[in-house]
Amino acid sequence: MVKETSLMAYQEHKASGKALSQRLQIFEFIKANQPCTRKQIELGLGIGINAVCGRVNKLLEMGMIEVAFKDKDPVTDRLVEFLRMRD
């Protein structure tokens, strides 16, 4: 269950337009650096991984990007999703 404070913070973040701004930055990063991982986006843009994951999930949901493949992340050496623009 989501805590009330987390829900309030999310609503404020969304209302401020920051979520949309970050989503556009992430979309442009993926476009220029595809395929890339969430960690690469975090490091490339300096946006926290929690925000990156939320914005990437929204872009996936909207059908703007897709998972290209899964492989070991060159940064973390863990199995991750590599993202690309949707065809």
N, CA and C atoms as an extended XYZ file, in Angstrom:
261
Properties=species:S:1:pos:R:3:atomname:S:1:resname:S:1:resid:I:1 pbc="F F F"
N         0.833       -1.176        0.000 N   MET     1
C         0.000        0.000        0.000 CA  MET     1
C         0.881        1.243        0.000 C   MET     1
N         0.530        2.231       -0.816 N   VAL     2
C         1.291        3.464       -0.932 CA  VAL     2
C         0.955        4.374        0.244 C   VAL     2
N         2.012        4.897        0.873 N   LYS     3
C         1.798        5.808        1.993 CA  LYS     3
C         1.224        7.122        1.496 C   LYS     3
N         0.444        7.761        2.344 N   GLU     4
C        -0.199        9.024        1.979 CA  GLU     4
C         0.832       10.077        1.606 C   GLU     4
N         1.957       10.126        2.330 N   THR     5
C         2.985       11.132        2.024 CA  THR     5
C         3.591       10.893        0.646 C   THR     5
N         3.784        9.627        0.273 N   SER     6
C         4.316        9.305       -1.048 CA  SER     6
C         3.331        9.705       -2.134 C   SER     6
N         2.072        9.439       -1.893 N   LEU     7
C         1.034        9.794       -2.857 CA  LEU     7
C         0.955       11.308       -3.032 C   LEU     7
N         1.033       12.032       -1.923 N   MET     8
C         1.000       13.500       -1.990 CA  MET     8
C         2.219       14.033       -2.747 C   MET     8
N         3.396       13.479       -2.477 N   ALA     9
C         4.617       13.906       -3.159 CA  ALA     9
C         4.508       13.650       -4.653 C   ALA     9
N         3.949       12.495       -5.027 N   TYR    10
C         3.769       12.167       -6.441 CA  TYR    10
C         2.826       13.157       -7.116 C   TYR    10
N         1.727       13.480       -6.464 N   GLN    11
C         0.755       14.423       -7.024 CA  GLN    11
C         1.374       15.814       -7.209 C   GLN    11
N         2.159       16.259       -6.234 N   GLU    12
C         2.837       17.553       -6.338 CA  GLU    12
C         3.843       17.549       -7.476 C   GLU    12
N         4.581       16.460       -7.598 N   HIS    13
C         5.584       16.313       -8.657 CA  HIS    13
C         4.919       16.364      -10.028 C   HIS    13
N         3.824       15.659      -10.148 N   LYS    14
C         3.078       15.613      -11.409 CA  LYS    14
C         2.511       16.988      -11.750 C   LYS    14
N         1.946       17.662      -10.751 N   ALA    15
C         1.338       18.974      -10.962 CA  ALA    15
C         2.377       20.026      -11.351 C   ALA    15
N         3.605       19.874      -10.866 N   SER    16
C         4.649       20.868      -11.146 CA  SER    16
C         5.139       20.800      -12.590 C   SER    16
N         4.853       19.717      -13.281 N   GLY    17
C         5.322       19.555      -14.655 CA  GLY    17
C         6.691       18.902      -14.738 C   GLY    17
N         7.305       18.643      -13.591 N   LYS    18
C         8.638       18.055      -13.585 CA  LYS    18
C         8.631       16.643      -14.164 C   LYS    18
N         7.577       15.891      -13.889 N   ALA    19
C         7.492       14.523      -14.412 CA  ALA    19
C         7.484       14.535      -15.938 C   ALA    19
N         6.727       15.437      -16.528 N   LEU    20
C         6.671       15.537      -17.989 CA  LEU    20
C         8.022       15.970      -18.543 C   LEU    20
N         8.647       16.932      -17.902 N   SER    21
C         9.951       17.415      -18.331 CA  SER    21
C        10.983       16.294      -18.298 C   SER    21
N        11.002       15.529      -17.219 N   GLN    22
C        11.931       14.410      -17.117 CA  GLN    22
C        11.620       13.340      -18.151 C   GLN    22
N        10.356       13.094      -18.386 N   ARG    23
C         9.962       12.086      -19.373 CA  ARG    23
C        10.472       12.482      -20.759 C   ARG    23
N        10.372       13.759      -21.102 N   LEU    24
C        10.869       14.237      -22.399 CA  LEU    24
C        12.389       14.123      -22.479 C   LEU    24
N        13.082       14.470      -21.397 N   GLN    25
C        14.543       14.335      -21.366 CA  GLN    25
C        14.944       12.883      -21.575 C   GLN    25
N        14.263       11.981      -20.898 N   ILE    26
C        14.573       10.554      -20.995 CA  ILE    26
C        14.270       10.032      -22.394 C   ILE    26
N        13.152       10.463      -22.961 N   PHE    27
C        12.797       10.070      -24.316 CA  PHE    27
C        13.891       10.493      -25.305 C   PHE    27
N        14.357       11.722      -25.189 N   GLU    28
C        15.415       12.221      -26.082 CA  GLU    28
C        16.729       11.487      -25.854 C   GLU    28
N        17.039       11.148      -24.610 N   PHE    29
C        18.257       10.395      -24.308 CA  PHE    29
C        18.208        9.022      -24.963 C   PHE    29
N        17.085        8.344      -24.824 N   ILE    30
C        16.943        7.017      -25.436 CA  ILE    30
C        17.071        7.125      -26.951 C   ILE    30
N        16.446        8.124      -27.516 N   LYS    31
C        16.490        8.337      -28.967 CA  LYS    31
C        17.934        8.483      -29.455 C   LYS    31
N        18.753        9.200      -28.696 N   ALA    32
C        20.137        9.465      -29.093 CA  ALA    32
C        21.106        8.351      -28.706 C   ALA    32
N        20.725        7.500      -27.774 N   ASN    33
C        21.660        6.514      -27.232 CA  ASN    33
C        21.125        5.087      -27.249 C   ASN    33
N        20.217        4.773      -28.157 N   GLN    34
C        19.590        3.459      -28.147 CA  GLN    34
C        20.501        2.379      -28.695 C   GLN    34
N        20.416        1.174      -28.193 N   PRO    35
C        19.667        0.789      -27.006 CA  PRO    35
C        20.444        1.183      -25.750 C   PRO    35
N        19.717        1.482      -24.691 N   CYS    36
C        20.357        1.875      -23.441 CA  CYS    36
C        19.558        1.332      -22.261 C   CYS    36
N        20.200        1.326      -21.114 N   THR    37
C        19.579        0.813      -19.899 CA  THR    37
C        19.108        1.973      -19.028 C   THR    37
N        18.314        1.646      -18.046 N   ARG    38
C        17.867        2.654      -17.088 CA  ARG    38
C        19.056        3.261      -16.339 C   ARG    38
N        20.040        2.428      -16.025 N   LYS    39
C        21.243        2.903      -15.324 CA  LYS    39
C        22.011        3.890      -16.197 C   LYS    39
N        22.117        3.613      -17.483 N   GLN    40
C        22.794        4.536      -18.389 CA  GLN    40
C        22.046        5.861      -18.470 C   GLN    40
N        20.724        5.806      -18.441 N   ILE    41
C        19.918        7.030      -18.437 CA  ILE    41
C        20.191        7.815      -17.160 C   ILE    41
N        20.191        7.116      -16.022 N   GLU    42
C        20.464        7.761      -14.733 CA  GLU    42
C        21.811        8.479      -14.768 C   GLU    42
N        22.831        7.783      -15.205 N   LEU    43
C        24.177        8.360      -15.237 CA  LEU    43
C        24.296        9.461      -16.283 C   LEU    43
N        23.649        9.288      -17.411 N   GLY    44
C        23.740       10.271      -18.494 CA  GLY    44
C        23.008       11.571      -18.217 C   GLY    44
N        21.895       11.482      -17.511 N   LEU    45
C        21.077       12.672      -17.262 CA  LEU    45
C        21.179       13.202      -15.834 C   LEU    45
N        21.712       12.387      -14.939 N   GLY    46
C        21.805       12.825      -13.554 CA  GLY    46
C        20.453       12.856      -12.849 C   GLY    46
N        19.524       12.061      -13.328 N   ILE    47
C        18.203       11.931      -12.703 CA  ILE    47
C        18.234       10.661      -11.862 C   ILE    47
N        17.710       10.716      -10.651 N   GLY    48
C        17.711        9.558       -9.764 CA  GLY    48
C        17.056        8.345      -10.395 C   GLY    48
N        17.563        7.169      -10.054 N   ILE    49
C        17.065        5.931      -10.657 CA  ILE    49
C        15.578        5.723      -10.391 C   ILE    49
N        15.098        6.151       -9.217 N   ASN    50
C        13.669        5.980       -8.928 CA  ASN    50
C        12.823        6.793       -9.898 C   ASN    50
N        13.257        8.007      -10.226 N   ALA    51
C        12.531        8.830      -11.195 CA  ALA    51
C        12.670        8.258      -12.604 C   ALA    51
N        13.866        7.799      -12.946 N   VAL    52
C        14.092        7.200      -14.269 CA  VAL    52
C        13.152        6.015      -14.479 C   VAL    52
N        13.073        5.139      -13.491 N   CYS    53
C        12.216        3.951      -13.624 CA  CYS    53
C        10.753        4.336      -13.807 C   CYS    53
N        10.292        5.296      -13.050 N   GLY    54
C         8.908        5.739      -13.193 CA  GLY    54
C         8.616        6.333      -14.551 C   GLY    54
N         9.526        7.174      -15.043 N   ARG    55
C         9.309        7.814      -16.351 CA  ARG    55
C         9.428        6.795      -17.479 C   ARG    55
N        10.381        5.867      -17.378 N   VAL    56
C        10.539        4.823      -18.398 CA  VAL    56
C         9.288        3.951      -18.435 C   VAL    56
N         8.776        3.582      -17.266 N   ASN    57
C         7.559        2.767      -17.235 CA  ASN    57
C         6.406        3.481      -17.926 C   ASN    57
N         6.293        4.784      -17.728 N   LYS    58
C         5.235        5.554      -18.383 CA  LYS    58
C         5.443        5.571      -19.899 C   LYS    58
N         6.680        5.764      -20.351 N   LEU    59
C         6.974        5.754      -21.788 CA  LEU    59
C         6.671        4.385      -22.395 C   LEU    59
N         6.980        3.323      -21.665 N   LEU    60
C         6.648        1.975      -22.132 CA  LEU    60
C         5.133        1.801      -22.236 C   LEU    60
N         4.431        2.252      -21.214 N   GLU    61
C         2.963        2.168      -21.180 CA  GLU    61
C         2.334        2.946      -22.326 C   GLU    61
N         2.920        4.084      -22.669 N   MET    62
C         2.400        4.929      -23.749 CA  MET    62
C         2.759        4.385      -25.132 C   MET    62
N         3.653        3.380      -25.179 N   GLY    63
C         4.054        2.791      -26.451 CA  GLY    63
C         5.079        3.618      -27.209 C   GLY    63
N         5.740        4.535      -26.538 N   MET    64
C         6.726        5.385      -27.200 CA  MET    64
C         8.097        4.723      -27.294 C   MET    64
N         8.390        3.834      -26.359 N   ILE    65
C         9.634        3.073      -26.380 CA  ILE    65
C         9.287        1.610      -26.145 C   ILE    65
N        10.291        0.747      -26.339 N   GLU    66
C        10.082       -0.674      -26.112 CA  GLU    66
C        11.358       -1.304      -25.593 C   GLU    66
N        11.230       -2.491      -25.043 N   VAL    67
C        12.398       -3.248      -24.610 CA  VAL    67
C        12.983       -3.904      -25.850 C   VAL    67
N        14.232       -3.582      -26.145 N   ALA    68
C        14.896       -4.149      -27.325 CA  ALA    68
C        15.341       -5.578      -27.042 C   ALA    68
N        15.959       -5.781      -25.881 N   PHE    69
C        16.441       -7.096      -25.472 CA  PHE    69
C        16.878       -7.016      -24.016 C   PHE    69
N        17.172       -8.170      -23.441 N   LYS    70
C        17.709       -8.240      -22.082 CA  LYS    70
C        19.116       -8.801      -22.159 C   LYS    70
N        20.017       -8.208      -21.386 N   ASP    71
C        21.409       -8.645      -21.370 CA  ASP    71
C        22.053       -8.113      -20.097 C   ASP    71
N        23.309       -8.447      -19.895 N   LYS    72
C        24.027       -7.931      -18.731 CA  LYS    72
C        24.332       -6.454      -18.930 C   LYS    72
N        24.067       -5.673      -17.902 N   ASP    73
C        24.346       -4.242      -17.907 CA  ASP    73
C        25.854       -4.037      -17.820 C   ASP    73
N        26.426       -3.244      -18.732 N   PRO    74
C        27.870       -3.018      -18.686 CA  PRO    74
C        28.314       -2.265      -17.432 C   PRO    74
N        27.409       -1.567      -16.766 N   VAL    75
C        27.749       -0.807      -15.563 CA  VAL    75
C        27.622       -1.676      -14.313 C   VAL    75
N        26.507       -2.389      -14.182 N   THR    76
C        26.228       -3.152      -12.951 CA  THR    76
C        26.490       -4.641      -13.065 C   THR    76
N        26.663       -5.164      -14.277 N   ASP    77
C        26.866       -6.583      -14.551 CA  ASP    77
C        25.661       -7.430      -14.135 C   ASP    77
N        24.480       -6.818      -14.093 N   ARG    78
C        23.232       -7.538      -13.799 CA  ARG    78
C        22.395       -7.626      -15.071 C   ARG    78
N        21.488       -8.596      -15.109 N   LEU    79
C        20.587       -8.741      -16.244 CA  LEU    79
C        19.583       -7.590      -16.226 C   LEU    79
N        19.527       -6.830      -17.304 N   VAL    80
C        18.652       -5.660      -17.385 CA  VAL    80
C        18.001       -5.580      -18.757 C   VAL    80
N        17.033       -4.694      -18.852 N   GLU    81
C        16.365       -4.423      -20.132 CA  GLU    81
C        17.078       -3.281      -20.848 C   GLU    81
N        17.322       -3.476      -22.126 N   PHE    82
C        17.855       -2.411      -22.968 CA  PHE    82
C        16.681       -1.812      -23.736 C   PHE    82
N        16.604       -0.504      -23.731 N   LEU    83
C        15.448        0.213      -24.285 CA  LEU    83
C        15.783        0.856      -25.618 C   LEU    83
N        14.771        0.980      -26.467 N   ARG    84
C        14.934        1.643      -27.758 CA  ARG    84
C        13.619        2.310      -28.144 C   ARG    84
N        13.674        3.109      -29.190 N   MET    85
C        12.472        3.746      -29.726 CA  MET    85
C        11.602        2.667      -30.343 C   MET    85
N        10.342        2.850      -30.254 N   ARG    86
C         9.414        1.897      -30.846 CA  ARG    86
C         9.394        2.082      -32.360 C   ARG    86
N         9.405        0.973      -33.083 N   ASP    87
C         9.376        1.021      -34.564 CA  ASP    87
C         8.053        1.507      -35.082 C   ASP    87
